Each structure stands twice: as C-alpha cells, then as structure tokens.
C-alpha cells in the first residue's frame, strides 16, 4: 500500500534538507521516507523557488523600465514648464 503524505509534511522534510539541518539520507531514515521520494520533494521545492525568483527578476526589470520612462517624461515636462514660464514679451 502506498503512503500518502501531506503537503505540509513534504514541505517540512524538504526544508530540513535544503536548509542543511540534516542530510537527505538522514532525513529519509528519520522520517521513514524513501530517499528518492524525499529528493523529488527537494527538487520540486528548489525548482519552485527558482521560478519565483525568475518571475521577481522579470517584474523588477519591467518596473525599472517603467521608472526610466516616467523619469524621462518628468524631465520633458520640467523643460516644457520652464520654457512656457519664461516671460518673453
């Protein structure tokens, strides 16, 4: 019969290994989980973290481009305001 593990259990087990609290082999033995199963949980968590980091990097690049565009617009508006504020009779 195949054992079912909760997501919380999988997360906790993977975190122990990723954070270096115990080796994968030790965690496997202590938790009564096959080493290959535990390693798949660790891999899945690491892949998920990498995907989140990639998404955050994309968002930062997009926001930086927006900041650059807004600064350029602000500078143009400052120059236009200065030009129109001059009193030339």
TAMO-V581033 format. One record per residue. N is the residue number from 0. SS is DSSP state (~ for helix, > for strand, _ for the rest). Layout:
# TAMO-V581033
n | ss
N | SS
N | SS
This chain:
# TAMO-V581033
n | ss
0 | _
1 | _
2 | _
3 | _
4 | _
5 | _
6 | ~
7 | ~
8 | ~
9 | ~
10 | ~
11 | ~
12 | ~
13 | ~
14 | ~
15 | ~
16 | ~
17 | ~
18 | _
19 | _
20 | _
21 | _
22 | _
23 | ~
24 | ~
25 | ~
26 | ~
27 | ~
28 | ~
29 | ~
30 | ~
31 | _
32 | _
33 | _
34 | ~
35 | ~
36 | ~
37 | ~
38 | ~
39 | ~
40 | ~
41 | ~
42 | ~
43 | ~
44 | ~
45 | ~
46 | ~
47 | ~
48 | ~
49 | ~
50 | ~
51 | ~
52 | ~
53 | ~
54 | ~
55 | ~
56 | ~
57 | ~
58 | ~
59 | ~
60 | ~
61 | ~
62 | ~
63 | ~
64 | ~
65 | ~
66 | ~
67 | ~
68 | ~
69 | ~
70 | ~
71 | ~
72 | ~
73 | ~
74 | ~
75 | ~
76 | ~
77 | ~
78 | ~
79 | ~
80 | ~
81 | ~
82 | ~
83 | ~
84 | ~
85 | _
86 | _
87 | _
88 | _
